Amino acid sequence: MALRYSFDMGEEATRIENAVESVLADGVRTADLLQADGEQPVTTSEMGDAIVARLTASL
């Protein structure tokens, strides 16, 4: 939201939002975001790495 509304960087904000949505759609989640029993959580660092990888792939 800061990128979009405070810094007028809507395109960048959309890229980050899409990367996060894509990673979540793949089932990658930290413990606080798990949705079903049996899912294995990732660490915060692993979640961040997955999002960065998705951002990098979108360039």
CHARMM internal coordinates of N, CA and C (Angstrom, degrees):
IC EDIT
DIST 1 N 1 CA 1.4444
DIST 1 CA 1 C 1.5269
ANGL 1 N 1 CA 1 C 110.48
DIST 1 C 2 N 1.3235
ANGL 1 CA 1 C 2 N 116.42
DIHE 1 N 1 CA 1 C 2 N -35.87
DIST 2 N 2 CA 1.4664
ANGL 1 C 2 N 2 CA 118.79
DIHE 1 CA 1 C 2 N 2 CA 179.51
DIST 2 CA 2 C 1.5262
ANGL 2 N 2 CA 2 C 110.36
DIHE 1 C 2 N 2 CA 2 C -62.22
DIST 2 C 3 N 1.3316
ANGL 2 CA 2 C 3 N 117.11
DIHE 2 N 2 CA 2 C 3 N -43.32
DIST 3 N 3 CA 1.4582
ANGL 2 C 3 N 3 CA 119.03
DIHE 2 CA 2 C 3 N 3 CA 178.97
DIST 3 CA 3 C 1.5213
ANGL 3 N 3 CA 3 C 111.16
DIHE 2 C 3 N 3 CA 3 C -60.49
DIST 3 C 4 N 1.3183
ANGL 3 CA 3 C 4 N 115.91
DIHE 3 N 3 CA 3 C 4 N -45.14
DIST 4 N 4 CA 1.4564
ANGL 3 C 4 N 4 CA 120.48
DIHE 3 CA 3 C 4 N 4 CA -175.33
DIST 4 CA 4 C 1.5283
ANGL 4 N 4 CA 4 C 112.28
DIHE 3 C 4 N 4 CA 4 C -71.08
DIST 4 C 5 N 1.3188
ANGL 4 CA 4 C 5 N 117.32
DIHE 4 N 4 CA 4 C 5 N -47.25
DIST 5 N 5 CA 1.4630
ANGL 4 C 5 N 5 CA 120.03
DIHE 4 CA 4 C 5 N 5 CA -169.63
DIST 5 CA 5 C 1.5252
ANGL 5 N 5 CA 5 C 114.79
DIHE 4 C 5 N 5 CA 5 C -100.17
DIST 5 C 6 N 1.3144
ANGL 5 CA 5 C 6 N 118.43
DIHE 5 N 5 CA 5 C 6 N -29.88
DIST 6 N 6 CA 1.4575
ANGL 5 C 6 N 6 CA 119.93
DIHE 5 CA 5 C 6 N 6 CA -179.13
DIST 6 CA 6 C 1.5261
ANGL 6 N 6 CA 6 C 112.59
DIHE 5 C 6 N 6 CA 6 C -93.73
DIST 6 C 7 N 1.3346
ANGL 6 CA 6 C 7 N 115.89
DIHE 6 N 6 CA 6 C 7 N -32.53
DIST 7 N 7 CA 1.4612
ANGL 6 C 7 N 7 CA 119.40
DIHE 6 CA 6 C 7 N 7 CA -174.12
DIST 7 CA 7 C 1.5235
ANGL 7 N 7 CA 7 C 113.06
DIHE 6 C 7 N 7 CA 7 C -113.56
DIST 7 C 8 N 1.3281
ANGL 7 CA 7 C 8 N 117.52
DIHE 7 N 7 CA 7 C 8 N 3.53
DIST 8 N 8 CA 1.4630
ANGL 7 C 8 N 8 CA 122.67
DIHE 7 CA 7 C 8 N 8 CA 178.76
DIST 8 CA 8 C 1.5278
ANGL 8 N 8 CA 8 C 111.66
DIHE 7 C 8 N 8 CA 8 C 52.14
DIST 8 C 9 N 1.3364
ANGL 8 CA 8 C 9 N 115.34
DIHE 8 N 8 CA 8 C 9 N 46.96
DIST 9 N 9 CA 1.4632
ANGL 8 C 9 N 9 CA 121.87
DIHE 8 CA 8 C 9 N 9 CA 179.63
DIST 9 CA 9 C 1.5342
ANGL 9 N 9 CA 9 C 109.08
DIHE 8 C 9 N 9 CA 9 C -119.41
DIST 9 C 10 N 1.3176
ANGL 9 CA 9 C 10 N 114.98
DIHE 9 N 9 CA 9 C 10 N 59.68
DIST 10 N 10 CA 1.4578
ANGL 9 C 10 N 10 CA 120.82
DIHE 9 CA 9 C 10 N 10 CA -175.47
DIST 10 CA 10 C 1.5098
ANGL 10 N 10 CA 10 C 114.73
DIHE 9 C 10 N 10 CA 10 C -60.97
DIST 10 C 11 N 1.3308
ANGL 10 CA 10 C 11 N 116.95
DIHE 10 N 10 CA 10 C 11 N -39.23
DIST 11 N 11 CA 1.4636
ANGL 10 C 11 N 11 CA 119.79
DIHE 10 CA 10 C 11 N 11 CA -179.27
DIST 11 CA 11 C 1.5296
ANGL 11 N 11 CA 11 C 111.12
DIHE 10 C 11 N 11 CA 11 C -63.95
DIST 11 C 12 N 1.3139
ANGL 11 CA 11 C 12 N 116.06
DIHE 11 N 11 CA 11 C 12 N -43.17
DIST 12 N 12 CA 1.4610
ANGL 11 C 12 N 12 CA 120.62
DIHE 11 CA 11 C 12 N 12 CA 178.48
DIST 12 CA 12 C 1.5218
ANGL 12 N 12 CA 12 C 111.11
DIHE 11 C 12 N 12 CA 12 C -65.38
DIST 12 C 13 N 1.3218
ANGL 12 CA 12 C 13 N 116.48
DIHE 12 N 12 CA 12 C 13 N -40.87
DIST 13 N 13 CA 1.4665
ANGL 12 C 13 N 13 CA 120.99
DIHE 12 CA 12 C 13 N 13 CA 178.02
DIST 13 CA 13 C 1.5255
ANGL 13 N 13 CA 13 C 110.49
DIHE 12 C 13 N 13 CA 13 C -60.74
DIST 13 C 14 N 1.3079
ANGL 13 CA 13 C 14 N 116.54
DIHE 13 N 13 CA 13 C 14 N -42.66
DIST 14 N 14 CA 1.4662
ANGL 13 C 14 N 14 CA 120.81
DIHE 13 CA 13 C 14 N 14 CA 179.46
DIST 14 CA 14 C 1.5220
ANGL 14 N 14 CA 14 C 110.95
DIHE 13 C 14 N 14 CA 14 C -63.73
DIST 14 C 15 N 1.3322
ANGL 14 CA 14 C 15 N 117.56
DIHE 14 N 14 CA 14 C 15 N -40.47
DIST 15 N 15 CA 1.4698
ANGL 14 C 15 N 15 CA 120.29
DIHE 14 CA 14 C 15 N 15 CA 178.27
DIST 15 CA 15 C 1.5265
ANGL 15 N 15 CA 15 C 110.93
DIHE 14 C 15 N 15 CA 15 C -61.33
DIST 15 C 16 N 1.3307
ANGL 15 CA 15 C 16 N 116.94
DIHE 15 N 15 CA 15 C 16 N -42.97
DIST 16 N 16 CA 1.4650
ANGL 15 C 16 N 16 CA 120.24
DIHE 15 CA 15 C 16 N 16 CA 179.29
DIST 16 CA 16 C 1.5180
ANGL 16 N 16 CA 16 C 110.30
DIHE 15 C 16 N 16 CA 16 C -66.26
DIST 16 C 17 N 1.3260
ANGL 16 CA 16 C 17 N 117.21
DIHE 16 N 16 CA 16 C 17 N -44.84
DIST 17 N 17 CA 1.4658
ANGL 16 C 17 N 17 CA 120.64
DIHE 16 CA 16 C 17 N 17 CA 179.26
DIST 17 CA 17 C 1.5227
ANGL 17 N 17 CA 17 C 110.64
DIHE 16 C 17 N 17 CA 17 C -59.41
DIST 17 C 18 N 1.3237
ANGL 17 CA 17 C 18 N 117.13
DIHE 17 N 17 CA 17 C 18 N -43.52
DIST 18 N 18 CA 1.4671
ANGL 17 C 18 N 18 CA 120.63
DIHE 17 CA 17 C 18 N 18 CA 179.12
DIST 18 CA 18 C 1.5202
ANGL 18 N 18 CA 18 C 111.74
DIHE 17 C 18 N 18 CA 18 C -64.40
DIST 18 C 19 N 1.3257
ANGL 18 CA 18 C 19 N 117.45
DIHE 18 N 18 CA 18 C 19 N -38.94
DIST 19 N 19 CA 1.4625
ANGL 18 C 19 N 19 CA 120.68
DIHE 18 CA 18 C 19 N 19 CA 178.36
DIST 19 CA 19 C 1.5217
ANGL 19 N 19 CA 19 C 110.74
DIHE 18 C 19 N 19 CA 19 C -64.32
DIST 19 C 20 N 1.3259
ANGL 19 CA 19 C 20 N 116.86
DIHE 19 N 19 CA 19 C 20 N -44.27
DIST 20 N 20 CA 1.4651
ANGL 19 C 20 N 20 CA 120.97
DIHE 19 CA 19 C 20 N 20 CA 179.14
DIST 20 CA 20 C 1.5245
ANGL 20 N 20 CA 20 C 110.11
DIHE 19 C 20 N 20 CA 20 C -62.97
DIST 20 C 21 N 1.3309
ANGL 20 CA 20 C 21 N 117.26
DIHE 20 N 20 CA 20 C 21 N -46.91
DIST 21 N 21 CA 1.4658
ANGL 20 C 21 N 21 CA 120.68
DIHE 20 CA 20 C 21 N 21 CA 179.70
DIST 21 CA 21 C 1.5240
ANGL 21 N 21 CA 21 C 111.31
DIHE 20 C 21 N 21 CA 21 C -60.39
DIST 21 C 22 N 1.3231
ANGL 21 CA 21 C 22 N 116.97
DIHE 21 N 21 CA 21 C 22 N -39.72
DIST 22 N 22 CA 1.4571
ANGL 21 C 22 N 22 CA 121.04
DIHE 21 CA 21 C 22 N 22 CA -179.60
DIST 22 CA 22 C 1.5248
ANGL 22 N 22 CA 22 C 111.76
DIHE 21 C 22 N 22 CA 22 C -66.38
DIST 22 C 23 N 1.3318
ANGL 22 CA 22 C 23 N 116.62
DIHE 22 N 22 CA 22 C 23 N -42.98
DIST 23 N 23 CA 1.4603
ANGL 22 C 23 N 23 CA 120.84
DIHE 22 CA 22 C 23 N 23 CA 178.58
DIST 23 CA 23 C 1.5232
ANGL 23 N 23 CA 23 C 110.17
DIHE 22 C 23 N 23 CA 23 C -64.06
DIST 23 C 24 N 1.3207
ANGL 23 CA 23 C 24 N 117.21
DIHE 23 N 23 CA 23 C 24 N -43.19
DIST 24 N 24 CA 1.4655
ANGL 23 C 24 N 24 CA 120.49
DIHE 23 CA 23 C 24 N 24 CA 177.64
DIST 24 CA 24 C 1.5245
ANGL 24 N 24 CA 24 C 111.19
DIHE 23 C 24 N 24 CA 24 C -63.42
DIST 24 C 25 N 1.3226
ANGL 24 CA 24 C 25 N 116.82
DIHE 24 N 24 CA 24 C 25 N -39.31
DIST 25 N 25 CA 1.4719
ANGL 24 C 25 N 25 CA 120.51
DIHE 24 CA 24 C 25 N 25 CA 179.13
DIST 25 CA 25 C 1.5271
ANGL 25 N 25 CA 25 C 111.13
DIHE 24 C 25 N 25 CA 25 C -63.54
DIST 25 C 26 N 1.3233
ANGL 25 CA 25 C 26 N 116.23
DIHE 25 N 25 CA 25 C 26 N -28.00
DIST 26 N 26 CA 1.4731
ANGL 25 C 26 N 26 CA 120.95
DIHE 25 CA 25 C 26 N 26 CA 176.95
DIST 26 CA 26 C 1.5235
ANGL 26 N 26 CA 26 C 112.10
DIHE 25 C 26 N 26 CA 26 C -78.01
DIST 26 C 27 N 1.3324
ANGL 26 CA 26 C 27 N 117.05
DIHE 26 N 26 CA 26 C 27 N -4.36
DIST 27 N 27 CA 1.4590
ANGL 26 C 27 N 27 CA 120.78
DIHE 26 CA 26 C 27 N 27 CA 177.82
DIST 27 CA 27 C 1.5093
ANGL 27 N 27 CA 27 C 114.62
DIHE 26 C 27 N 27 CA 27 C 89.88
DIST 27 C 28 N 1.3147
ANGL 27 CA 27 C 28 N 117.35
DIHE 27 N 27 CA 27 C 28 N 8.11
DIST 28 N 28 CA 1.4676
ANGL 27 C 28 N 28 CA 121.06
DIHE 27 CA 27 C 28 N 28 CA 178.57
DIST 28 CA 28 C 1.5198
ANGL 28 N 28 CA 28 C 107.73
DIHE 27 C 28 N 28 CA 28 C -81.86
DIST 28 C 29 N 1.3459
ANGL 28 CA 28 C 29 N 115.72
DIHE 28 N 28 CA 28 C 29 N 121.51
DIST 29 N 29 CA 1.4648
ANGL 28 C 29 N 29 CA 119.64
DIHE 28 CA 28 C 29 N 29 CA -176.58
DIST 29 CA 29 C 1.5198
ANGL 29 N 29 CA 29 C 110.80
DIHE 28 C 29 N 29 CA 29 C -150.34
DIST 29 C 30 N 1.3292
ANGL 29 CA 29 C 30 N 114.69
DIHE 29 N 29 CA 29 C 30 N 146.66
DIST 30 N 30 CA 1.4584
ANGL 29 C 30 N 30 CA 120.05
DIHE 29 CA 29 C 30 N 30 CA 170.09
DIST 30 CA 30 C 1.5285
ANGL 30 N 30 CA 30 C 107.59
DIHE 29 C 30 N 30 CA 30 C -78.27
DIST 30 C 31 N 1.3161
ANGL 30 CA 30 C 31 N 116.63
DIHE 30 N 30 CA 30 C 31 N 167.48
DIST 31 N 31 CA 1.4731
ANGL 30 C 31 N 31 CA 121.25
DIHE 30 CA 30 C 31 N 31 CA -174.41
DIST 31 CA 31 C 1.5292
ANGL 31 N 31 CA 31 C 112.37
DIHE 30 C 31 N 31 CA 31 C -56.06
DIST 31 C 32 N 1.3142
ANGL 31 CA 31 C 32 N 118.05
DIHE 31 N 31 CA 31 C 32 N -36.30
DIST 32 N 32 CA 1.4675
ANGL 31 C 32 N 32 CA 120.51
DIHE 31 CA 31 C 32 N 32 CA -177.71
DIST 32 CA 32 C 1.5198
ANGL 32 N 32 CA 32 C 112.96
DIHE 31 C 32 N 32 CA 32 C -73.26
DIST 32 C 33 N 1.3361
ANGL 32 CA 32 C 33 N 118.24
DIHE 32 N 32 CA 32 C 33 N -11.08
DIST 33 N 33 CA 1.4600
ANGL 32 C 33 N 33 CA 121.51
DIHE 32 CA 32 C 33 N 33 CA -178.97
DIST 33 CA 33 C 1.5212
ANGL 33 N 33 CA 33 C 114.09
DIHE 32 C 33 N 33 CA 33 C -110.06
DIST 33 C 34 N 1.3459
ANGL 33 CA 33 C 34 N 117.26
DIHE 33 N 33 CA 33 C 34 N 2.87
DIST 34 N 34 CA 1.4617
ANGL 33 C 34 N 34 CA 119.93
DIHE 33 CA 33 C 34 N 34 CA -179.10
DIST 34 CA 34 C 1.5172
ANGL 34 N 34 CA 34 C 110.40
DIHE 33 C 34 N 34 CA 34 C -59.36
DIST 34 C 35 N 1.3249
ANGL 34 CA 34 C 35 N 115.96
DIHE 34 N 34 CA 34 C 35 N 143.12
DIST 35 N 35 CA 1.4569
ANGL 34 C 35 N 35 CA 121.05
DIHE 34 CA 34 C 35 N 35 CA -177.37
DIST 35 CA 35 C 1.5265
ANGL 35 N 35 CA 35 C 114.04
DIHE 34 C 35 N 35 CA 35 C -113.08
DIST 35 C 36 N 1.3245
ANGL 35 CA 35 C 36 N 117.09
DIHE 35 N 35 CA 35 C 36 N -21.36
DIST 36 N 36 CA 1.4611
ANGL 35 C 36 N 36 CA 118.87
DIHE 35 CA 35 C 36 N 36 CA -176.11
DIST 36 CA 36 C 1.5245
ANGL 36 N 36 CA 36 C 110.13
DIHE 35 C 36 N 36 CA 36 C -139.57
DIST 36 C 37 N 1.3178
ANGL 36 CA 36 C 37 N 115.05
DIHE 36 N 36 CA 36 C 37 N 152.06
DIST 37 N 37 CA 1.4577
ANGL 36 C 37 N 37 CA 119.63
DIHE 36 CA 36 C 37 N 37 CA 174.72
DIST 37 CA 37 C 1.5242
ANGL 37 N 37 CA 37 C 109.06
DIHE 36 C 37 N 37 CA 37 C -61.92
DIST 37 C 38 N 1.3002
ANGL 37 CA 37 C 38 N 116.06
DIHE 37 N 37 CA 37 C 38 N 144.11
DIST 38 N 38 CA 1.4482
ANGL 37 C 38 N 38 CA 120.74
DIHE 37 CA 37 C 38 N 38 CA 177.27
DIST 38 CA 38 C 1.5164
ANGL 38 N 38 CA 38 C 114.34
DIHE 37 C 38 N 38 CA 38 C 92.36
DIST 38 C 39 N 1.3288
ANGL 38 CA 38 C 39 N 117.82
DIHE 38 N 38 CA 38 C 39 N -13.73
DIST 39 N 39 CA 1.4551
ANGL 38 C 39 N 39 CA 119.34
DIHE 38 CA 38 C 39 N 39 CA 176.21
DIST 39 CA 39 C 1.5223
ANGL 39 N 39 CA 39 C 109.01
DIHE 38 C 39 N 39 CA 39 C -71.52
DIST 39 C 40 N 1.3045
ANGL 39 CA 39 C 40 N 116.73
DIHE 39 N 39 CA 39 C 40 N 145.07
DIST 40 N 40 CA 1.4531
ANGL 39 C 40 N 40 CA 122.08
DIHE 39 CA 39 C 40 N 40 CA 179.39
DIST 40 CA 40 C 1.5298
ANGL 40 N 40 CA 40 C 109.24
DIHE 39 C 40 N 40 CA 40 C -101.47
DIST 40 C 41 N 1.3230
ANGL 40 CA 40 C 41 N 116.73
DIHE 40 N 40 CA 40 C 41 N 120.93
DIST 41 N 41 CA 1.4674
ANGL 40 C 41 N 41 CA 118.57
DIHE 40 CA 40 C 41 N 41 CA 179.74
DIST 41 CA 41 C 1.5218
ANGL 41 N 41 CA 41 C 111.65
DIHE 40 C 41 N 41 CA 41 C -74.34
DIST 41 C 42 N 1.3196
ANGL 41 CA 41 C 42 N 115.46
DIHE 41 N 41 CA 41 C 42 N 156.20
DIST 42 N 42 CA 1.4542
ANGL 41 C 42 N 42 CA 121.98
DIHE 41 CA 41 C 42 N 42 CA 171.81
DIST 42 CA 42 C 1.5229
ANGL 42 N 42 CA 42 C 107.86
DIHE 41 C 42 N 42 CA 42 C -107.41
DIST 42 C 43 N 1.3166
ANGL 42 CA 42 C 43 N 116.37
DIHE 42 N 42 CA 42 C 43 N 163.72
DIST 43 N 43 CA 1.4552
ANGL 42 C 43 N 43 CA 119.83
DIHE 42 CA 42 C 43 N 43 CA 176.97
DIST 43 CA 43 C 1.5293
ANGL 43 N 43 CA 43 C 109.28
DIHE 42 C 43 N 43 CA 43 C -76.05
DIST 43 C 44 N 1.3075
ANGL 43 CA 43 C 44 N 115.32
DIHE 43 N 43 CA 43 C 44 N 166.88
DIST 44 N 44 CA 1.4581
ANGL 43 C 44 N 44 CA 120.02
DIHE 43 CA 43 C 44 N 44 CA 176.87
DIST 44 CA 44 C 1.5259
ANGL 44 N 44 CA 44 C 110.43
DIHE 43 C 44 N 44 CA 44 C -60.29
DIST 44 C 45 N 1.3158
ANGL 44 CA 44 C 45 N 116.76
DIHE 44 N 44 CA 44 C 45 N -40.36
DIST 45 N 45 CA 1.4679
ANGL 44 C 45 N 45 CA 120.83
DIHE 44 CA 44 C 45 N 45 CA 178.01
DIST 45 CA 45 C 1.5244
ANGL 45 N 45 CA 45 C 111.60
DIHE 44 C 45 N 45 CA 45 C -62.82
DIST 45 C 46 N 1.3238
ANGL 45 CA 45 C 46 N 116.35
DIHE 45 N 45 CA 45 C 46 N -42.58
DIST 46 N 46 CA 1.4675
ANGL 45 C 46 N 46 CA 120.04
DIHE 45 CA 45 C 46 N 46 CA 178.67
DIST 46 CA 46 C 1.5238
ANGL 46 N 46 CA 46 C 110.99
DIHE 45 C 46 N 46 CA 46 C -65.00
DIST 46 C 47 N 1.3219
ANGL 46 CA 46 C 47 N 117.22
DIHE 46 N 46 CA 46 C 47 N -38.63
DIST 47 N 47 CA 1.4619
ANGL 46 C 47 N 47 CA 121.00
DIHE 46 CA 46 C 47 N 47 CA 177.53
DIST 47 CA 47 C 1.5192
ANGL 47 N 47 CA 47 C 109.82
DIHE 46 C 47 N 47 CA 47 C -63.37
DIST 47 C 48 N 1.3231
ANGL 47 CA 47 C 48 N 116.31
DIHE 47 N 47 CA 47 C 48 N -46.08
DIST 48 N 48 CA 1.4626
ANGL 47 C 48 N 48 CA 120.15
DIHE 47 CA 47 C 48 N 48 CA 177.86
DIST 48 CA 48 C 1.5129
ANGL 48 N 48 CA 48 C 111.87
DIHE 47 C 48 N 48 CA 48 C -60.99
DIST 48 C 49 N 1.3239
ANGL 48 CA 48 C 49 N 116.71
DIHE 48 N 48 CA 48 C 49 N -42.06
DIST 49 N 49 CA 1.4666
ANGL 48 C 49 N 49 CA 120.82
DIHE 48 CA 48 C 49 N 49 CA 178.72
DIST 49 CA 49 C 1.5283
ANGL 49 N 49 CA 49 C 111.27
DIHE 48 C 49 N 49 CA 49 C -62.31
DIST 49 C 50 N 1.3252
ANGL 49 CA 49 C 50 N 117.00
DIHE 49 N 49 CA 49 C 50 N -39.91
DIST 50 N 50 CA 1.4659
ANGL 49 C 50 N 50 CA 120.92
DIHE 49 CA 49 C 50 N 50 CA 179.21
DIST 50 CA 50 C 1.5250
ANGL 50 N 50 CA 50 C 110.70
DIHE 49 C 50 N 50 CA 50 C -64.74
DIST 50 C 51 N 1.3213
ANGL 50 CA 50 C 51 N 117.02
DIHE 50 N 50 CA 50 C 51 N -40.33
DIST 51 N 51 CA 1.4645
ANGL 50 C 51 N 51 CA 121.07
DIHE 50 CA 50 C 51 N 51 CA 179.38
DIST 51 CA 51 C 1.5282
ANGL 51 N 51 CA 51 C 110.14
DIHE 50 C 51 N 51 CA 51 C -67.74
DIST 51 C 52 N 1.3205
ANGL 51 CA 51 C 52 N 117.07
DIHE 51 N 51 CA 51 C 52 N -44.11
DIST 52 N 52 CA 1.4707
ANGL 51 C 52 N 52 CA 120.75
DIHE 51 CA 51 C 52 N 52 CA 178.52
DIST 52 CA 52 C 1.5282
ANGL 52 N 52 CA 52 C 110.35
DIHE 51 C 52 N 52 CA 52 C -62.20
DIST 52 C 53 N 1.3218
ANGL 52 CA 52 C 53 N 117.27
DIHE 52 N 52 CA 52 C 53 N -41.25
DIST 53 N 53 CA 1.4638
ANGL 52 C 53 N 53 CA 120.71
DIHE 52 CA 52 C 53 N 53 CA 178.26
DIST 53 CA 53 C 1.5229
ANGL 53 N 53 CA 53 C 110.42
DIHE 52 C 53 N 53 CA 53 C -61.63
DIST 53 C 54 N 1.3115
ANGL 53 CA 53 C 54 N 117.05
DIHE 53 N 53 CA 53 C 54 N -41.07
DIST 54 N 54 CA 1.4642
ANGL 53 C 54 N 54 CA 120.46
DIHE 53 CA 53 C 54 N 54 CA 179.32
DIST 54 CA 54 C 1.5287
ANGL 54 N 54 CA 54 C 110.67
DIHE 53 C 54 N 54 CA 54 C -67.29
DIST 54 C 55 N 1.3302
ANGL 54 CA 54 C 55 N 116.67
DIHE 54 N 54 CA 54 C 55 N -39.15
DIST 55 N 55 CA 1.4684
ANGL 54 C 55 N 55 CA 120.26
DIHE 54 CA 54 C 55 N 55 CA 176.08
DIST 55 CA 55 C 1.5216
ANGL 55 N 55 CA 55 C 111.21
DIHE 54 C 55 N 55 CA 55 C -62.42
DIST 55 C 56 N 1.3205
ANGL 55 CA 55 C 56 N 116.02
DIHE 55 N 55 CA 55 C 56 N -44.68
DIST 56 N 56 CA 1.4553
ANGL 55 C 56 N 56 CA 121.43
DIHE 55 CA 55 C 56 N 56 CA -179.62
DIST 56 CA 56 C 1.5230
ANGL 56 N 56 CA 56 C 110.57
DIHE 55 C 56 N 56 CA 56 C -62.32
DIST 56 C 57 N 1.3203
ANGL 56 CA 56 C 57 N 116.25
DIHE 56 N 56 CA 56 C 57 N -40.68
DIST 57 N 57 CA 1.4648
ANGL 56 C 57 N 57 CA 120.68
DIHE 56 CA 56 C 57 N 57 CA 179.98
DIST 57 CA 57 C 1.5249
ANGL 57 N 57 CA 57 C 111.79
DIHE 56 C 57 N 57 CA 57 C -66.72
DIST 57 C 58 N 1.3177
ANGL 57 CA 57 C 58 N 117.57
DIHE 57 N 57 CA 57 C 58 N -23.05
DIST 58 N 58 CA 1.4578
ANGL 57 C 58 N 58 CA 120.52
DIHE 57 CA 57 C 58 N 58 CA -177.06
DIST 58 CA 58 C 1.5198
ANGL 58 N 58 CA 58 C 112.99
DIHE 57 C 58 N 58 CA 58 C -86.14
DIST 58 C 59 N 1.3256
ANGL 58 CA 58 C 59 N 117.25
DIHE 58 N 58 CA 58 C 59 N -2.15
DIST 59 N 59 CA 1.4897
ANGL 58 C 59 N 59 CA 119.57
DIHE 58 CA 58 C 59 N 59 CA -179.96
DIST 59 CA 59 C 1.4954
ANGL 59 N 59 CA 59 C 111.59
DIHE 58 C 59 N 59 CA 59 C -77.80
END
COOR INIT
IC SEED 1 N 1 CA 1 C
IC BUILD
